[in-house]
Structure formats: structure tokens, C-alpha cells
Amino acid sequence: MKSKAISTVTKSLPYFFDNLYKSLVFNRYSFFLKTLKYKYVPYDLGRFSNSMEYSFDDWTVGQFAKSLGKEQEYNYFNDRGNWWRNAIDVSSGYARMKDSKGEWYKDFDPFKSGANHHYVEGNAWQLTFFVPQDIPGLAKMIGQDVFLKRLEWGFPESEKWRYNGPNDQYWDYPVVQGNQQSMHFAYIFNWLNKPWLTQKWSRSIGERYYGQGVSNAYLGDEDQGQMSAWYIMNAIGLFQIDGGTRVKPIYEIGSPLFEEVKIKLGGKYGRGEQFIIIAKNANKKNMYIQRATLNGKPLNTFYFDASELLKGGELVLEMGATPNKQWGLYQ
């Protein structure tokens, strides 16, 4: 079954699209083939921010191939999963529009240039962060200090507006929780050795954007359940910045709202019965993790294998009002 699935990705698509030559689907595929030689999407041929999205898509296919032992396919798609690098202008530190001649867009403004057009429903400030497969690599390429300062500026700036883009102008602001481009931003800090900022800002989004009670309903539509799903995951203190698409998925830890959460696993398909998350002393002020154990053993990283959750067990977090800046560093 799995082998057939990967062959669909690597073999079947060309034949499928040949049979749909006159359809719009084929026309879109043809456009995609035209951009392959550039290893990014030139803004004079298409929507530039797709450079970032296609790169992530390809990386996920590579991970799928690797999980099946398909090394040739893995190497091919994993290479394409690094093409996001071709969209990054190191001098500006942004995914800056580039044309088919390889020339960067002049008079570039990360909030104005190509907003809501070449940067789909967003701006360059936001879409530059869309490398969920390699946040440390992105930070290194831009410069970690620049990367962090930009993100640390964006959160308090956006907190004033409840992380919303008034009048649905998502592209005029940095962190806009009401649109997908920003939904992983709070969890980026985990990958930059500042997990206490993930804890702080993920809590802030829950409080300011979602609020509590009917009168504080969140600002935006449901987007096929994604808005509520994000809140539920955030509230229990777990997240997957890459959507769980790596060969060995992990769960990243945020800041649980509840002192205890029980996740029923059902004991089927090789799973355990339940996974319990205990956040001792968790409340509105005690948002910072002081220490953690997973199944009775010290957990010193901000993440753990998803397989540990599926087996069933217990994650215990001790919460406090001040950050423990030694816990959860990336290893």
C-alpha cells in the first residue's frame, strides 16, 4: 500500500496530467513545470511566495519517501525541499521577490511590495518565516540576531491589535493569527533556544486573539476548522510546526492552560490507552515551564517523539511565573 502511494507521487502524476491536457489542472501543472528550472517562482511568471510553499511541499514528499526506504526519491525531493534558499535575499534578510532574470525587486518594502498578490494573503515579513522544515537553517541564513529581533518586535506590535488585521488587511501587520501564514510564529522561538518566548507568546495569542467567553469570540472565520484546532492544540500545550510530516514526528511543547489533560488513545492500532499532560500550578500567571518529566524521566528539550504520546504515558510540567531560561534548549 505504501509503495503504491509513493509511486503515485513519482510516476503516476505525469500520466494523469497528460490525460487532462486541456483542463485547468493541467495548465497549472504546466506552469509549475515551467518554474522548475529556476528553483523558485519568478514574480514575473507567478506568485513569488509559492517558492516557499512548494519547497515545503517537496520536503514532505521527501520525508514520505525516506520513511519507505526510497533513497533516490528522498534525495530528489529533499533537494527541492531546500529551494526556499533561492528566495532569500541575504542583504535584506527577506524572501524578496526575484524575477526570471534572477534580479531582486527594487525599492523593496517587506510590508508593501507584492502584498496580497505575490505574497499570497500576506506580505514578505510574514512569508519569509515559512520554512517549517528548517527554522534553524533559515535563521542562520538571515542571521540569528536579525531573525530574533524581527520576531521579538512583531509580537508586541501585533499584540496591540489582538493579533488581528483590521478589515482583513492581513498584509499590513506582522503577526496575524487570523490567517495561516502566522499560525506557527509563536512556536518558532522554541527552535531558536528561547522556549520561554514560545510559552509567553502562545499564551498571549490565546488570551488576546481568542479570549474567553462568547463576547470575546475570535476575529475571523473558521477556515475548515483550523482556527479552533490551533486553539485546542495550543491550550493543551502541544504543537507541530511542520504538521507532523517528518519521518519521525515530534511534539513541541508550549504552555498548557489546564492543570491536567487526558488524551484518550483507545488502545487500538498499537496505541496505548491514554496520554496525560499534567501542568502543576498552571494558571494565568504561571505560564513558564520550570522543569519537565516524560514517563518519570527528566525531559530537558522542548520536544519529544510523537511515538511516546501514542504509546501512552505521562508528561509532567512544573509551571512558574518567571522563565527558566535553562530548560528546553534545542539539541
N, C-alpha and C positions, 0 to 999 in steps of 0.2 A: 504493500500500500504506500509506504513512504517513498520507495524508489520510483513508483509511478508518479507521485506528486512532484518530485524534483525534476523528473524528465519533462513534466508539463512546462516547467519554468524554462528549461534549457533547450527543449526540442519542439514542443508542440505549438508554441506561440507563433513562430513564423508561418507554419502551415495554416493555422487558424486565421491569421490576418490576410494571408493570400486569398483565402476563400471569401473574405469580406472586403475585397479590394475597393469597392465603390462606397463602402459605408463610412460614416463619420469616425467610427472606431479605428478603421484602418488609416484614415487620414491623420488622426492623432498619432498613431504608431509610426507612420512615415515621418512625421515631424520629429518624433523622438529619435529616429534613426539618423536624421539629418544633423542633429546636435551632438551625436556621439563623438564625432571626430574632434570636437572642441574640448570635450571632457568638462563642459559646463554649458549652460543655456545662454547664449549671447542675447543681450536685451534687444537687439535689432531683429532677432528671429523668434523670440518667445518671451516668456515671463521669467525673469532672471532668478527669482527666489526658488524656482523649481530645481536649480542647480543643487541646492541644499537638500531638498526633499528627495530627489531622485537618488542622491548619494546615500541617504539613509535607507531608502527602499532597497537599493542594491546590497547594502551591508547586511540587511536582514535576510535576504536570499542567500548570501554567502554563509551566514550562520546556520541556516537550514541545511545547506549542502554539507557543511562541516559536520553537523550532527549525524549525517547519513554516511560519513566517510568518503564523500565525493571531493577529493582534494583538488582536482583540476577545476571543477566548478567553483569550489570555495575560493581558490586563488583568483579566479577571474572576477567574481562578484565582490570579493573583499578589496581588490584593487579599485574597482569602481566605487566602493564604499568610502574611499579616501579622496574622491574627486572634489569634495567640498573645498579642499585646499586651493583649487583653481579659482574659487570665487572670492577668496580672502585677499584683500589688498593690505599688505603689512604696514604700509606707510600711514594709512588712515585707521587701520585696525577694525575694518568692517568688511562684510560681504558687499563689496562695491560693484555696481553694475559695470559689466565689461561687454564690449561688442564683439562681432565676429572677426574683427581685425586684431583682437587682443588688446584693445585700448580701453583704459578705465574711463568711466563717465566723468566729465569735467564739472567743476563747481559743485561737487558732491555735498549733499546735506543728508545725514542719516535719518532725519525725520521727514524731509520733504521730497528728496529725489526718488522718483518712481513709486511713491507711497500709494498703496492700494491698487497698484497696477503691476509694475514689475516686481513688487514685493506683495504677494497675494494677501489681501486683507490685513496688511501690516506695513511696517517700514523696515529700513535696513538695521536700525538699532535692535529691533526685535528679532528679525530673521537671522542675524549674524549668530545668535545663540543656538540656532537649530542644528546642532551636531550631537544629538543624544548618544551616538555611538562612541564618541571620543571627546568628552569635555576637557580632560587634561591636555589633549593634543591641541585643541582649539585655543585654550588659554596660553599654552606655550608659544603658539604661532603668533598670537596677538601681543603677548607679553602679559604675564600673570598679574602684575600690579595694575596695568591699564584695564585689564579684563575685570578684576575685582572692584576697582574704583568705579567703573562704569555701572556695574550691577549694584554696588552699595549706594550709589547716587539714585538709581532708578527706583528702588523700593520706597524710601521715604518720600520721594517726589510723587509717586503714584498713590501712596497711602492717603494723601490729602484728598484724592478723588475717589476713594474707596476702590482703587484698582479698576476703575471703570473708564471707558472712553465716552464722555458725554455726547449725545446724539449719534452714538455708534461710530464715532470717528476714531476707530481703533489705532489708526496710524499717526495720531497726533501726540501720543503719550508713550512712555516706556513700558511699564508692566500693566497689561490689561487682562485681568483674569477672565473677562467675558469672552475671550477669543483664544483659540487653541495655541496660537504662537507663543503665548506667555505661560502656559499652564505648568511647565516644568521649571520655571525660573527659580522658585524658592529652593528647589532641591539641587540646583547647580552648586550651591555653597558646600554641600557635602563633599563634592569631588575636588574642591579646592582647599581642603583642610580647614574649613571653617563651618563645621556641622552645627555649631550653636547659632549661626545665622540662618541656616535652614530651619532650625527649631523656632527661632524668633519670627521669621517672615512667613512661614507656613501657618503659624498661629494667627499672625496679623491678617492674612488673607481670609482665613476662616471667620475672624471677628468682623473685619471691615466690609468685605465684599458679600459674604453670605449672611452674617449677622445671626440673630436669634429671634425666633418668633415670626408670626405671619407678617407683621408690619415691617420686618427687615428682610423680606424676600430678596434673593439675589437679582442683580441687574443684568438681565439678558435672557435669551431663550435657552431651551434645554439642550439643543444640539444632540439629538438622538441619545440622550441620557448621560452625555459626557460631563455636564456640569454637576449633576448630582453624584455621579460616580467618583469624580475628583474629590468632592467634599467628603464622601464616605471613607475613601482610602486615606485622605489627609486626617480625618477625625480619629481613625484607629491608629494612625501613626506609621503607615506603610506607603511606599511609592516605588514605581519602577520607571526610571527616567527614559529607558529605551523600550518601554512597553513589554518587557519580559521576553524580548526576541533573541537574546544571546543564547549560545549553545547551552550554557549552564546559567539559567536565570537567577537573579538575586532580588531580594527585597531591601530597599533603602529605608532607613528609619528617620521619621520626622519627630513630631511632638504630639503624642496621643492626648485627646481631650478627656478620655474616660479612665477611671482607675482600673477597670477590668473589662476586657472584651473577649468573648468566646466565639471562635470561628468554627462552625460545625463542618467537618470534613466527610462524615458519613461512613468512613471505613471501607470505601469502595475503590477499585482501580489501584490498589496498592497504597492507598492513603490511610492515615491514622483516623482516629475518631474526632479529635478536635485540637485546635491550637489556641492557647490562651495568651493574651497580652496583658500583663499587669504593669500599670504605671503608678507606683507608690507615690502618694502625696500630690498627684496631678490635680491642678486647678488652674484658674485663670492666671495666677502669678507664677506658679511653679511649672514653667514650660520647658526648662532646660534639663537635659539628661546629665546626671551626676556619675552614674555607673550602670552597667547592664550585665545580665547573665542570660545565656541561652541554654535551656535544659540543665541548669545548675552550674554551668561553666562560664567563666568570665568572657564577655564579648567586648572587645576593645575597638572594633571597627563599626562604622555607621551602617554596615550592611551584613546580610547573612544569606546563605544559599536558600533559594525558594524550596528546594527539596526538603530542607529541615522543617519548613512550615507544613508541607504536605504530609510528612511522616507523623505530624502531631507533636505537641510538646508545649513548652512554656518559655516565653520571653518576658523577663522581668526587668523593668526600668525603674531606677530611683530618680525622682524628679526634684528639682530645686528652683529657687528664684533667681539664682545667678549662674552664668555659664561655667561649665567645666571645660576649659579650652584644651585639656589634655585628652579628653575622651573622644573616640570616634574618628581619629585621624585616618586618612586614606593610606592604605598599604598595598 
